[in-house]
Amino acid sequence: MAELLILALLADGLFRRLGLPGLIGMLLVGIALGQSGLGLLDPKLLALSGELRQMALVVILLRVGFGLNLRTLQQVGGRVLLLAWIPAAVEGFTITLVAQPLLGLGWLEAALLGSVIAAVSPAVVVPLMLRLIEEQRGTAKAIPQLVMAAASLDDIAVIVVNGLLLGLLVQQASSPGLQLPWTQLAGLPLGLLLGAAAGAGVGLVLLRWIERFGPQVNRQVLVILALALLLLRLQDSIQGLVPFTGLVAALSLGLLLLELRPQLAQPIAGKLASIWVFAELVLFTLVGAQVDLEVAWRSGLAGLAVLAIGLVARSGAVLICLARSGLSAGERLFVTVAYIPKATVQAAIGAMPLLAMQAVGLPSGPGEIILAVAVLSILTTAPLGAWLSSLVADRVLLPESPQLDTR
């Protein structure tokens, strides 16, 4: 772990100096030290990679919850819901269709790939949007707030769908004649509502504890992180009995504290950002360590074609969602390119299909292809999206005085 962290930090700094996302360097360190490289990582560390990635995902969602208040959602209006779900759904469905002939996947495996790829990266998008808000670029029409809110909700939707499809995969292994569990699909909205309610309830109890005992911010953050992980564990414990989405509960917990006590939430958000520095290093290096370069090489051109077709479909859906939005052509272009980067969620859930297939005794080939294409999406779209977003933002989003526009 020590060598991994040191090398990842050095690679992160080097790639940032080159004007590229540091996460690319972390990923390459993992590939170099992992099974396709020097094979220097301890198998016991790799055995824990699934749990460590899950913790990193919880940290991401807590950061989103503590950085996205309800006033922001009201400011950007209902269009945020269109941008949150329609482009991701279109991209995921398109990849499901094209991945079957191009990569030789079955429909469920192709759908899993679509659910992995369809998310936008908060690690790339959120820092840029925060910078634009500070510089008051596009704030008159709440464009950075719109992108940040939509990208965050997009990630939640994709992660929930991915979890549902993984459940179908496990069911397929236990009963080969797979039938779609429509009760699960029908219970999805209920699971989201129960998750939001549970997170809000835990948040209220936590708020009373903080106000009564006044613990230090460090202790508050540790309790919040532990509660979020327990909510995720609760989801696994009652799976099949009650529809419940633990990831939404973690997000809801942060939203409630930020809405009711912003003065308490701000230092907590700062501490979570510090924790994310460590979580990011672990997340991307361990994902890189599990990549099979031979599989990635075989699926290279076909994988790139799948990614390109999916991005074209997503971009078209974004432009449709922005119709009659009051945004100029340049501003619509910015929102479109800001939706390109893929990194964090792909790193967090890209290896889950492979792990699930190995756990239930299914052939692991499709899982290796899904992981390889997920890593390929990070290596290609993260630097491209980050560069294009900054370039277009500097050209079309001029500094201006913030005004409220709820169209």
C-alpha positions, -999 to 999 in steps of 0.1 A, spaced: 0 0 0 28 24 9 46 20 -25 13 22 -43 3 55 -27 37 71 -32 39 61 -69 2 71 -74 9 106 -59 40 110 -81 20 100 -112 -9 123 -102 14 153 -99 32 145 -132 1 142 -152 -14 174 -137 18 192 -147 12 180 -182 -23 194 -182 -40 160 -180 -62 145 -153 -41 130 -125 -64 100 -124 -49 88 -157 -15 85 -140 -30 67 -110 -47 42 -134 -14 36 -153 4 29 -120 -22 3 -111 -18 -13 -145 20 -13 -142 20 -30 -108 -10 -53 -113 -16 -86 -130 -8 -73 -165 24 -56 -154 50 -65 -128 25 -84 -105 39 -67 -74 7 -61 -56 -1 -83 -26 -31 -106 -34 -46 -98 0 -48 -61 -10 -65 -71 -43 -89 -93 -24 -101 -62 -6 -104 -40 -37 -141 -45 -41 -148 -32 -6 -123 -3 -10 -140 8 -42 -174 7 -25 -161 29 2 -147 54 -24 -181 54 -41 -198 63 -8 -173 92 -3 -182 105 -38 -219 104 -31 -215 121 3 -195 149 -13 -223 153 -39 -249 155 -11 -229 180 9 -223 202 -22 -257 202 -39 -284 221 -20 -321 223 -29 -319 259 -38 -295 250 -66 -319 224 -79 -347 250 -78 -325 275 -97 -318 252 -126 -354 241 -128 -370 208 -140 -346 206 -170 -320 191 -146 -341 160 -144 -342 156 -182 -304 160 -184 -299 136 -154 -317 107 -169 -324 109 -206 -288 112 -220 -276 83 -197 -306 62 -207 -300 68 -244 -263 61 -241 -268 30 -221 -295 16 -244 -273 24 -275 -243 6 -260 -266 -24 -251 -275 -27 -288 -241 -22 -304 -220 -41 -279 -236 -74 -287 -224 -76 -323 -192 -56 -319 -179 -73 -286 -197 -106 -288 -216 -100 -255 -250 -114 -245 -279 -89 -240 -275 -89 -202 -237 -85 -204 -241 -57 -230 -267 -40 -207 -242 -42 -178 -216 -26 -200 -240 2 -209 -248 8 -172 -211 10 -164 -202 34 -193 -233 57 -191 -223 77 -160 -205 110 -161 -174 115 -139 -179 138 -109 -141 138 -103 -136 156 -136 -169 176 -139 -174 189 -104 -141 207 -99 -145 225 -132 -181 236 -124 -170 249 -90 -142 270 -107 -167 284 -132 -191 293 -104 -162 311 -85 -153 330 -117 -191 337 -124 -189 322 -159 -224 311 -171 -239 318 -137 -265 342 -150 -282 312 -166 -270 288 -138 -252 267 -164 -224 253 -141 -251 245 -114 -272 227 -141 -243 205 -152 -231 197 -117 -266 188 -105 -275 168 -136 -242 149 -135 -247 140 -99 -282 127 -104 -270 109 -135 -245 89 -115 -271 79 -89 -295 66 -117 -267 47 -134 -254 31 -102 -289 20 -92 -296 4 -127 -262 -13 -126 -271 -28 -92 -304 -41 -106 -286 -57 -136 -261 -73 -114 -290 -89 -94 -303 -102 -127 -269 -117 -135 -268 -136 -102 -304 -148 -108 -294 -160 -142 -266 -181 -127 -289 -198 -102 -318 -203 -127 -306 -205 -164 -341 -199 -178 -339 -162 -168 -372 -143 -165 -373 -106 -159 -383 -99 -123 -409 -72 -130 -416 -69 -93 -380 -57 -89 -384 -32 -117 -417 -20 -103 -401 -16 -69 -373 6 -82 -391 39 -76 -401 27 -41 -365 17 -33 -354 52 -43 -381 68 -21 -373 46 9 -336 52 5 -342 90 5 -365 88 35 -340 66 54 -311 89 47 -332 120 57 -342 102 90 -306 93 98 -296 129 90 -322 143 115 -310 120 143 -274 129 134 -282 166 135 -297 163 170 -266 144 182 -242 171 167 -262 200 182 -265 183 217 -229 171 221 -210 193 197 -183 168 186 -153 179 166 -157 180 128 -133 150 124 -156 129 146 -187 141 128 -172 131 94 -162 96 107 -197 90 121 -213 102 88 -191 79 68 -198 50 90 -236 56 89 -235 58 51 -216 25 49 -242 10 73 -270 22 50 -253 5 21 -249 -27 42 -286 -25 51 -294 -25 14 -275 -58 10 -291 -73 41 -327 -67 31 -322 -73 -6 -351 -93 -20 -373 -84 10 -378 -47 8 -368 -24 -21 -342 0 -7 -313 20 -23 -285 27 2 -266 50 -22 -296 73 -24 -298 72 14 -261 84 16 -269 112 -8 -300 122 10 -282 124 44 -258 150 30 -286 170 13 -306 172 45 -277 184 66 -267 210 40 -303 222 37 -310 225 74 -276 235 88 -253 248 61 -229 262 87 -224 226 99 -222 211 65 -195 233 50 -166 221 72 -178 185 68 -177 189 31 -141 201 34 -131 171 54 -148 148 29 -127 164 1 -96 155 21 -107 119 25 -114 118 -12 -77 125 -19 -69 91 -4 -100 73 -17 -92 85 -53 -56 71 -51 -69 37 -39 -98 36 -63 -80 42 -96 -48 23 -88 -67 -9 -78 -90 -7 -109 -59 -5 -130 -44 -34 -112 -73 -57 -122 -71 -48 -160 -61 -76 -183 -42 -59 -210 -45 -88 -234 -83 -86 -233 -81 -48 -235 -59 -51 -266 -83 -76 -283 -113 -54 -277 -95 -21 -285 -109 -10 -318 -143 -26 -311 -144 -10 -277 -135 24 -291 -163 20 -316 -188 12 -289 -177 42 -268 -178 66 -298 -213 54 -308 -225 58 -272 -211 93 -269 -227 104 -302 -261 91 -289 -256 109 -256 -246 141 -272 -277 141 -294 -299 134 -263 -282 163 -245 -290 187 -273 -326 175 -274 -329 181 -237 -316 216 -241 -342 225 -268 -360 258 -259 -338 262 -229 -328 298 -236 -291 288 -240 -271 300 -269 -255 275 -294 -221 279 -276 -236 273 -242 -254 242 -255 -220 230 -269 -204 235 -235 -230 214 -217 -226 187 -243 -188 184 -240 -190 187 -202 -210 154 -203 -181 135 -221 -157 126 -192 -160 92 -177 -137 81 -148 -149 79 -112 -180 57 -115 -164 35 -142 -136 29 -118 -159 22 -89 -183 -3 -106 -163 -14 -137 -149 -45 -121 -182 -55 -103 -196 -76 -132 -163 -95 -133 -163 -101 -96 -200 -112 -97 -193 -136 -126 -164 -152 -107 -184 -154 -75 -213 -173 -91 -192 -195 -114 -201 -179 -147 -174 -176 -174 -153 -145 -166 -145 -135 -202 -175 -111 -206 -166 -95 -173 -130 -89 -184 -143 -73 -216 -166 -50 -195 -137 -40 -173 -114 -34 -202 -138 -11 -220 -145 7 -188 -108 14 -184 -106 24 -221 -134 49 -215 -114 65 -187 -81 67 -207 -99 83 -237 -128 104 -225 -114 118 -192 -85 138 -208 -106 146 -239 -136 158 -219 -116 177 -194 -96 195 -222 -127 203 -243 -148 215 -213 -121 239 -202 -115 251 -238 -152 257 -246 -159 272 -212 -132 298 -216 -145 308 -250 -183 308 -246 -189 314 -209 -178 349 -203 -176 364 -168 -209 380 -158 -230 391 -128 -251 362 -115 -288 365 -121 -316 340 -116 -329 324 -147 -353 295 -140 -363 288 -176 
